[in-house]
Amino acid sequence: MYIGVDLGSTNLKVALYDAQLSCVAQKSAPVEYIRQGEFIEFDAEKYYESLLSLLRDLMLDNPCKVAQIAFTGQAESLVCLDENGKPLLNAISWMDERSGAECEELEKQFSGDLCHQKTGQQAILPTWPATKILWLQKNRREIFSKVATYMLLKDYIVYCLTGCKCADMSIATFSFYFDIYNKCYWQEMLSAIGISESQLPPLAEPGAVVGTLTEEVAKATGLSSQTKVNTGTLDHFAGMIGTGNIAPGGMTLSTGTTMVLATMTDGKPDPAWDMALHYGFLPNTYVMLPVMESGGVCLDWFRRTCMNNMDYDTLNRELLASEETGLLFLPYLVGTNAPEFDREATGVFFGLRQEHTAAQMAKAVMEGVCFVLRKNCEDILSKGTKITSIVATGGGAKSPVWCQLQADITGLPVEVPAVTEAACLGVAMLAAWNEGQYETLKAAAKDVKMVRRYEPNPSETIEKKYQKFCKLYDAALQIARM
């Protein structure tokens, strides 16, 4: 048996899998935040206690021998430990935006090209732990001077369970102080934010076993002290594994509030590529991970604002019955999006007439998001990485209309896996492979089942709309910059 744990931002989840990697049981608990303006924090010790409680309940209901417990989840949330390994303050969430001024300071010291060549990231953002550490140096000197170890949340949880300090490199890639190509900490950035490498955990490959549960944890959870703890990997990467996307050519598409693409590069990428790049879930691999903030949030906004929160089943029926129109929508409701990252971009309806219905407008919203998807697919293809198919996950995968639009607009088949919330499954697969149940991760991926496949139906109408969409984007951007 294996346990996959998703250290989520909204919910903390644990799932138990049998030897065939079928989910036997799962438990979850909401994450509680302390919010004050730009400050978004949570109690790291309370988060850990919540995990112990979920594991205890899981074992009480399903007593069994667990070979490994593996982790996935959020990346950038920062935990600052004292010399005794206890948090000195609340964990700072990845959503926290207090470090805007520190981003500007670092931008003056490091060029964008240098940052991208070291970290794979395209911009210095308040999201990155490096900027939060610099904020602590400037605003919480009494805390900053006492920090013995800076850890990211997943690494902190592994430490609590095992007593072993390590930094999963697929998570370290989001710190902004990890050199993804040389697999080491970026010394110049450490100096800039005022810390030393001795204050960071030793680096470890994703999917590695770093220890076993302590006797105290075993007693608290009902698990054995012989249960191995696997570092696992990032949630998006775990989703790739859980949908069978473990080699170049496949793409996992997650359409939730944001839209995220994840595809493995074909060989070592060029650091000069203008795209978000990350150290992958297998040793010496890299993943392209463009993120579009204007994903499902656009449809949620339209349903809420113009359709009285129509339920998705009703909306899908109305969309299937609606006629084709020339209506276009630019889905840039939250500004910057891959691949252009234009801060001035905004949402636009174009071609709107009185005869248009709300359902036709909603379909234009869906199409607009799919056009951005195609732009990013073309950007990936331009880097020499092929895409043979798309695996759809998240809320968007539940809409047959949206999946068919994705296939028609990109020209790629879209498949929906049996398990669309695949992060816990993905790390359970890593654990099973590590345990020797599978000879290769590819062999484990063969067990991933698809329940539906949408074949592309390209048309001249779709192609013309896409070309108009691109021209409308350029024109709207010029107006925004006037």
Sequence and secondary structure as in RCSB ss.txt:
>XXXX:A:sequence
MYIGVDLGSTNLKVALYDAQLSCVAQKSAPVEYIRQGEFIEFDAEKYYESLLSLLRDLMLDNPCKVAQIAFTGQA
ESLVCLDENGKPLLNAISWMDERSGAECEELEKQFSGDLCHQKTGQQAILPTWPATKILWLQKNRREIFSKVATY
MLLKDYIVYCLTGCKCADMSIATFSFYFDIYNKCYWQEMLSAIGISESQLPPLAEPGAVVGTLTEEVAKATGLSS
QTKVNTGTLDHFAGMIGTGNIAPGGMTLSTGTTMVLATMTDGKPDPAWDMALHYGFLPNTYVMLPVMESGGVCLD
WFRRTCMNNMDYDTLNRELLASEETGLLFLPYLVGTNAPEFDREATGVFFGLRQEHTAAQMAKAVMEGVCFVLRK
NCEDILSKGTKITSIVATGGGAKSPVWCQLQADITGLPVEVPAVTEAACLGVAMLAAWNEGQYETLKAAAKDVKM
VRRYEPNPSETIEKKYQKFCKLYDAALQIARM
>XXXX:A:secstr
 EEEEEE SSEEEEEEE TT  EEEEEEEE   EEETTEEEE HHHHHHHHHHHHHHHHHHS    SEEEEEE S
  EEEE TTS BSS EE TT  TTHHHHHHHHHHS HHHHHHHH  SS  TTSHHHHHHHHHHH HHHHTT SEE
EEHHHHHHHHHHS   EEHHHHTTSSSEETTTTEE HHHHHHHT  GGGS  EE TT EEEE  HHHHHHHS  T
T EEE    HHHHHHHHTT  STEEEEEEESSSEEEEEE SSS  TT SS EEE SSTT EEE  EESSSHHHHH
HHHHHHSTT  HHHHHHHHHHS     EEE  TTS  TTT  TT   EEES  TT  HHHHHHHHHHHHHHHHHH
HHHHHHHTT  EEEEEEESGGGG HHHHHHHHHHHTS EEEES SS HHHHHHHHHHHHTTSSSSHHHHHTT  E
EEEE     HHHHHHHHHHHHHHHHHHHHHT 
